Amino acid sequence: MRRYFGTDGIRGTANSYPMTPDVAMKVGQAIGLHYRNGHRQRVVIGKDTRLSGYMIENALVAGFTSVGVDVFLLGPIPTPAVAMLTRSMRADYGVMISASHNAFADNGIKIFGPEGFKLSDQVETALETLIDSDLTRRLAGPRELGRAKRVDGVLDRYIEFAKRTLPRQLSFDGLRIVVDCANGAAYKAAPAALWELGAEVVAIGDEPDGFNINDDVGSTAPQALARKVHEVRADVGIALDGDADRVVIIDEKGEEVDGDQLMAVVASYWKDEERLAGNGIVATIMSNLGLERFLGDLGLSLARTPVGDRYVSEYMRRHGFNVGGEQSGHIILSDFTTTGDGLVAALQVLAVVCKEGKPVSEVCHRFDPVPQVKRNVRYKGNQPLDSEDVQKLIIDAQTKLGNSGRLVIRPSGTEPVIRVMGEGDDSVVVKSVVDDIVAALTNAA
């Protein structure tokens, strides 16, 4: 068990361990010392719109400058923009201060290496060792301290980058788009990019106040977006999360389109365009069995990884894929990005909509999902998965589902929760086995 890092960086309640200023300062020190290589190092730091971002940002600056690292502050900006600017500005690493889709009370630290990719488990383990060490004797001398400054114009650079992922002649003229920015990091970038591409844009969730990030808006609460799409008779709705690394689409009928369908859209279109690398895509163990069957019918493969977009990204790099992602809407298109990018993924889907000239409800329904049931069980103290009764029920459930279904049970990497997912052709059996396992976990918690 690791003390700080979960499936997506470090995350917790702001101003409570481990998301405290002293830990954040030591994280900055640890990163700077781990990557120390003889030259003056540079780090870019972005954040979302949470009130606690100011606190964590200043603590990180203190940590980095104390070990001689120069800091470039980007301000509120999407996570994928930090990854892009890490490479573009020739930084040694990048840091994003965000708890993604969590409520404002939480915050987190996501770290990117010099090529814009998230860190491996091995590097994170090494950083944890440094964080827990006495680093006093390794601090920089008075003349070697780092400098910090704010950088202007970075939002415009990201908007231009996102637009250039599309063909030069493509225009969204005639499309009415509602974009839900989750009161988060993309509240300026997403509406601006869509408008500059010719769309009529209606923005919601674009008035952050430090407290309302992901508050009944964004990709984890798309009901507000669905209502607005219906109200203004929009062609499509785009919902981002707090740091804009994931996306959910709402079609013109108000129906939600998840990451599995979006990957199917891009993969099948890129296959026809002879742009798809690896003869398939990469997704996680949570992606629907219907996606796997759809791809199989096209002669394409589906490789599965553990949950976490960095595991998807690592697999894509090792095996030569250029499309991957998660059902939750983290879509990685490695021809353009090194991490999940909600805006870029949405633009690629809209490009297919424009090319095919059909409603979003038709373009984005590539397969019928297999019935899937997801439940979460919160626990305190002992890990309930260790219970013998729970383990026996899991074995029995797998037998009942057989070859026509799947069962995935895993601890969350970001909170004390056991996530239970069952899927299969028989929805009654799926619901039954999931209910039984959830009840056993609840009793054991």
C-alpha positions in Angstrom: 0.0 0.0 0.0 1.3 3.5 -0.9 0.8 6.4 1.4 0.2 9.2 -1.0 -0.3 8.2 -4.6 -3.5 6.6 -5.9 -4.7 5.8 -9.4 -4.3 9.5 -10.5 -1.8 11.3 -8.4 -2.3 12.4 -4.8 -5.8 13.3 -3.7 -7.7 14.1 -0.5 -9.7 16.6 1.5 -8.1 20.0 1.3 -6.1 21.0 4.4 -6.3 17.5 5.7 -3.6 14.9 5.4 -2.2 14.2 2.8 -3.6 17.3 1.0 -1.9 19.8 3.4 0.6 22.6 2.6 3.5 20.8 4.3 3.0 17.6 2.3 2.6 19.7 -0.9 5.8 21.5 -0.2 7.6 18.1 0.3 6.1 16.9 -3.0 7.7 19.8 -4.8 11.0 19.1 -3.1 10.9 15.4 -3.8 10.1 15.9 -7.5 13.0 18.4 -7.9 15.4 16.2 -6.1 14.4 13.0 -7.9 14.9 14.5 -11.3 18.0 16.6 -10.5 20.4 16.1 -13.4 22.9 18.9 -13.4 21.0 21.6 -15.2 18.7 24.3 -14.0 15.3 22.7 -13.9 11.9 24.1 -14.9 8.4 23.1 -13.8 5.0 24.4 -15.0 2.1 24.4 -12.6 -1.6 24.7 -13.5 -4.7 24.4 -11.4 -8.4 24.2 -11.6 -10.8 26.7 -9.9 -11.0 25.3 -6.3 -10.4 27.7 -3.5 -7.7 25.4 -2.0 -5.7 25.7 -5.2 -4.1 28.9 -4.0 -2.9 27.2 -0.8 -1.5 24.1 -2.6 0.0 26.2 -5.4 2.0 28.4 -3.0 3.2 25.3 -1.0 4.4 23.7 -4.2 6.2 26.8 -5.3 8.0 26.9 -1.9 9.0 23.2 -2.3 10.3 23.6 -5.9 12.2 26.8 -5.4 13.8 25.5 -2.2 15.6 22.8 -4.2 16.6 25.2 -7.0 13.8 24.6 -9.5 12.4 27.6 -11.5 8.5 27.7 -11.5 6.2 28.9 -14.2 2.7 29.4 -13.0 -0.1 28.9 -15.6 -3.1 29.7 -13.5 -6.5 28.0 -14.1 -6.1 25.8 -17.1 -7.1 22.2 -18.1 -5.0 19.2 -17.1 -4.2 18.3 -20.8 -3.0 21.9 -21.3 -0.4 21.3 -18.5 0.7 18.1 -20.2 1.0 19.9 -23.6 2.8 22.9 -22.1 5.2 20.7 -20.2 6.6 19.7 -23.6 6.0 22.9 -25.4 7.9 25.0 -22.8 10.7 22.4 -22.5 9.9 21.9 -18.8 11.4 19.1 -16.9 8.0 18.2 -15.4 4.5 19.6 -15.1 2.1 19.7 -12.1 -1.7 20.0 -12.1 -3.5 21.0 -8.9 -6.9 19.3 -9.2 -9.2 16.7 -7.8 -10.8 16.2 -11.2 -14.5 15.4 -10.8 -14.5 15.5 -7.0 -16.4 18.2 -5.1 -14.6 21.5 -4.2 -13.6 20.3 -0.7 -11.1 17.9 -2.2 -7.9 18.7 -4.1 -5.1 16.8 -5.7 -1.7 16.9 -7.3 -1.1 15.3 -10.7 2.4 15.1 -12.1 3.7 14.8 -15.6 7.2 13.9 -16.8 9.2 15.9 -19.4 7.4 14.3 -22.3 3.9 15.1 -20.9 3.1 11.6 -19.7 2.0 10.7 -16.1 4.5 9.1 -13.9 5.0 5.3 -13.6 4.3 3.4 -10.4 8.1 3.0 -9.9 8.7 6.8 -10.0 5.8 7.5 -7.7 7.2 4.9 -5.2 10.5 6.7 -5.3 8.9 10.0 -4.7 7.0 8.6 -1.7 10.4 7.6 -0.2 11.7 11.1 -0.7 8.6 12.7 0.7 9.0 10.7 4.0 12.7 11.5 4.2 14.5 14.4 5.9 15.5 16.6 3.0 17.0 19.4 5.0 20.6 18.8 3.9 19.7 18.6 0.3 18.1 22.0 -0.1 19.6 24.6 -2.4 21.9 27.3 -1.1 20.8 31.0 -1.0 22.3 31.7 -4.5 20.8 28.6 -6.0 17.2 29.0 -5.0 14.6 28.8 -7.8 12.5 31.7 -9.2 8.8 31.8 -9.8 6.7 33.8 -12.2 3.3 33.8 -13.8 3.1 33.1 -17.6 0.7 35.0 -19.8 -1.0 33.7 -23.0 -1.0 30.0 -22.1 -4.7 29.7 -22.5 -4.6 31.0 -26.1 -1.8 28.5 -26.8 -3.9 25.6 -25.6 -7.0 26.8 -27.6 -5.0 27.0 -30.8 -3.5 23.6 -30.1 -6.9 22.0 -29.7 -8.2 23.7 -32.9 -5.3 22.4 -34.9 -6.2 18.8 -34.2 -8.9 19.3 -36.8 -8.5 19.6 -40.6 -7.9 23.3 -41.5 -11.0 23.6 -43.6 -13.4 22.1 -41.1 -16.0 24.4 -39.6 -18.8 23.9 -37.1 -20.8 26.6 -38.7 -24.5 25.7 -38.3 -24.0 23.7 -35.1 -25.6 24.8 -31.9 -23.6 23.5 -29.0 -24.1 23.6 -25.3 -20.9 23.2 -23.4 -20.9 22.5 -19.6 -17.5 23.5 -18.2 -18.3 22.1 -14.7 -17.3 25.5 -13.2 -13.8 24.2 -13.6 -10.5 24.6 -15.5 -12.0 24.9 -19.0 -14.5 27.6 -18.3 -12.8 30.0 -20.7 -11.0 27.6 -23.1 -13.8 25.3 -24.2 -16.5 28.0 -25.1 -13.8 30.0 -26.9 -12.4 27.1 -28.9 -15.9 26.0 -30.1 -16.9 29.6 -31.0 -13.7 30.2 -33.0 -14.5 27.0 -34.9 -17.8 28.5 -36.1 -20.3 27.0 -33.7 -23.1 28.8 -31.9 -22.2 28.3 -28.3 -24.3 28.2 -25.2 -22.1 27.8 -22.1 -23.2 26.6 -18.6 -21.0 25.9 -15.6 -18.8 28.7 -16.7 -19.0 30.9 -13.5 -16.6 29.4 -11.0 -16.5 30.9 -7.5 -14.0 28.6 -5.8 -16.8 26.4 -4.3 -19.1 25.3 -7.2 -16.8 23.2 -9.2 -18.6 19.9 -10.3 -21.6 21.1 -8.2 -24.6 19.5 -10.1 -22.7 20.3 -13.4 -20.1 18.6 -15.5 -19.6 15.1 -16.8 -20.5 13.4 -13.6 -23.9 15.3 -13.4 -25.0 15.7 -17.0 -28.7 16.3 -16.2 -28.3 20.1 -16.2 -26.7 19.8 -19.7 -29.4 17.6 -21.0 -32.0 20.1 -19.8 -30.2 22.9 -21.5 -29.8 21.0 -24.8 -33.6 20.5 -24.8 -34.3 24.1 -23.8 -32.3 25.7 -26.6 -32.8 22.9 -29.1 -29.1 22.3 -29.4 -27.6 19.8 -31.8 -25.2 18.5 -29.1 -24.1 19.0 -25.5 -20.5 18.6 -24.3 -19.9 18.0 -20.6 -16.4 18.3 -19.2 -15.2 17.6 -15.7 -13.4 19.9 -13.2 -10.0 19.7 -14.9 -11.4 18.9 -18.4 -9.5 15.7 -18.9 -12.8 13.8 -19.5 -15.9 14.3 -21.5 -19.5 13.1 -21.8 -21.7 13.9 -24.8 -25.4 14.6 -24.7 -27.2 14.1 -28.1 -30.0 16.2 -29.5 -32.5 14.0 -27.8 -31.0 14.6 -24.3 -29.5 11.1 -24.1 -26.0 10.6 -22.6 -23.1 9.2 -24.7 -20.3 7.7 -22.6 -16.7 7.2 -23.3 -17.2 3.7 -24.7 -19.4 5.0 -27.5 -17.1 7.9 -28.1 -14.1 5.6 -28.5 -16.2 3.5 -30.9 -17.0 6.5 -33.0 -13.4 7.6 -33.3 -12.0 4.1 -33.8 -14.4 3.1 -36.6 -14.0 6.5 -38.4 -10.2 6.4 -38.1 -10.2 2.8 -39.4 -12.1 3.9 -42.5 -9.7 6.8 -42.9 -6.7 4.4 -42.4 -5.6 6.4 -39.4 -6.1 3.8 -36.7 -2.9 2.4 -35.3 -2.5 -1.0 -33.7 -5.6 -2.5 -35.4 -7.6 -1.8 -32.3 -8.0 0.4 -29.2 -7.0 0.3 -25.5 -9.6 0.6 -22.7 -9.9 -0.5 -19.1 -11.5 -3.4 -17.4 -14.6 -1.2 -16.8 -15.4 -0.8 -20.5 -18.6 -2.4 -21.7 -18.6 -5.9 -23.3 -20.7 -4.4 -26.1 -17.7 -2.2 -27.1 -15.5 -5.3 -27.3 -18.1 -7.1 -29.5 -18.5 -4.1 -31.8 -14.8 -3.8 -32.4 -14.5 -7.5 -33.0 -17.1 -7.3 -35.7 -14.9 -4.7 -37.4 -11.9 -6.9 -37.1 -10.4 -4.7 -34.4 -9.1 -5.7 -30.9 -9.8 -4.3 -27.5 -6.9 -4.4 -25.0 -7.9 -3.9 -21.4 -5.8 -2.3 -18.6 -6.3 -1.6 -14.9 -8.5 1.5 -14.2 -6.6 4.8 -14.6 -5.9 6.7 -17.8 -2.2 6.5 -17.2 -2.3 2.7 -17.5 -4.1 3.1 -20.8 -1.5 5.6 -21.9 1.4 3.4 -20.9 -0.1 0.4 -22.8 -0.7 2.6 -25.9 2.9 3.7 -25.9 4.3 0.2 -25.5 2.1 -1.4 -28.2 1.6 1.3 -30.8 -2.0 2.2 -30.4 -3.3 5.8 -31.0 -6.9 5.5 -29.5 -7.6 4.6 -25.9 -9.5 5.7 -22.9 -12.1 4.9 -20.2 -15.8 4.5 -20.1 -15.9 7.6 -17.8 -14.8 9.8 -20.7 -11.0 9.9 -20.4 -10.2 9.7 -24.1 -6.5 9.6 -25.2 -5.8 10.3 -28.8 -2.0 10.0 -28.9 -1.6 11.5 -32.3 -2.4 14.7 -30.5 -2.2 14.3 -26.7 -0.3 12.4 -24.0 -3.2 12.2 -21.5 -7.0 12.4 -21.5 -8.3 15.6 -23.1 -12.1 16.2 -23.0 -12.1 19.1 -25.4 -9.9 17.5 -28.1 -12.0 14.3 -27.8 -15.2 16.2 -28.3 -13.7 18.0 -31.3 -12.9 14.7 -33.0 -16.4 13.4 -32.4 -17.9 16.6 -33.8 -15.7 16.3 -36.8 -17.3 12.9 -37.5 -20.7 14.4 -37.0 -19.9 17.1 -39.6 -18.4 14.6 -42.0 -21.4 12.2 -41.9 -24.0 14.9 -41.8 -26.2 12.9 -39.4 -27.7 13.7 -36.0 -25.5 13.1 -33.0 -27.9 10.4 -31.8 -27.1 8.4 -34.9 -23.4 9.1 -35.2 -22.7 8.3 -31.5 -24.7 5.1 -31.2 -22.4 2.5 -32.6 -23.4 -0.5 -30.4 -26.0 -1.6 -27.9 -24.3 -1.8 -24.5 -24.6 -5.1 -22.6 -26.6 -4.6 -19.4 -24.2 -3.3 -16.7 -24.7 -2.6 -13.0 -22.3 -0.5 -10.9 -22.4 -0.1 -7.2 -20.1 1.5 -4.6 -19.6 0.3 -1.0 -17.9 2.8 1.3 -15.9 1.3 4.2 -13.9 2.3 7.3 -11.2 0.3 8.9 -10.6 -3.3 7.5 -10.7 -4.0 3.9 -14.1 -5.9 3.3 -12.8 -7.7 0.3 -10.7 -9.9 2.6 -13.9 -11.5 4.1 -14.3 -15.2 3.3 -18.0 -14.7 2.8 -17.3 -12.0 0.2 -14.8 -14.1 -1.6 -17.1 -17.1 -1.8 -19.9 -14.9 -3.3 -17.5 -13.6 -5.9 -16.7 -17.1 -7.0 -20.3 -18.1 -7.2 -21.2 -14.9 -9.1 -18.5 -15.6 -11.7 -19.9 -19.1 -12.2 -23.5 -17.7 -12.7 -22.3 -15.1 -15.3 -20.2 -17.7 -17.2 -18.8 -16.7 -20.5 -21.6 -14.2 -21.3 -20.7 -11.7 -18.6 -18.0 -10.1 -16.5 -17.5 -9.2 -12.9 -15.0 -6.5 -11.8 -14.6 -5.7 -8.1 -11.8 -3.3 -7.1 -10.9 -0.9 -4.4 -11.0 2.8 -5.5 -7.6 4.4 -5.9 -8.9 7.8 -4.8 -11.3 7.1 -1.8 -12.2 4.4 0.7 -14.7 2.7 -1.6 -15.1 -0.8 -3.1 -16.4 -0.5 -6.7 -18.5 -3.4 -7.9 -19.4 -3.8 -11.6 -21.2 -6.7 -13.2 -22.4 -7.1 -16.8 -23.9 -9.7 -19.0 -26.6 -10.6 -21.4 -29.1 -11.5 -18.7 -29.8 -8.3 -16.8 -31.7 -10.1 -14.0 -28.7 -12.3 -13.2 -26.3 -9.4 -13.3 -28.4 -7.3 -10.9 -28.8 -10.3 -8.6 -25.1 -11.2 -8.3 -24.1 -7.5 -7.8 -26.8 -7.0 -5.1 -25.5 -10.1 -3.3 -21.9 -9.0 -3.3 -22.8 -5.4 -2.3 -24.8 -6.8 0.7 -21.9 -9.0 1.8 -19.4 -6.1 1.4 -21.6 -3.9 3.4 -21.9 -6.4 6.2 -18.2 -6.9 6.3 -17.3 -3.2 6.2 
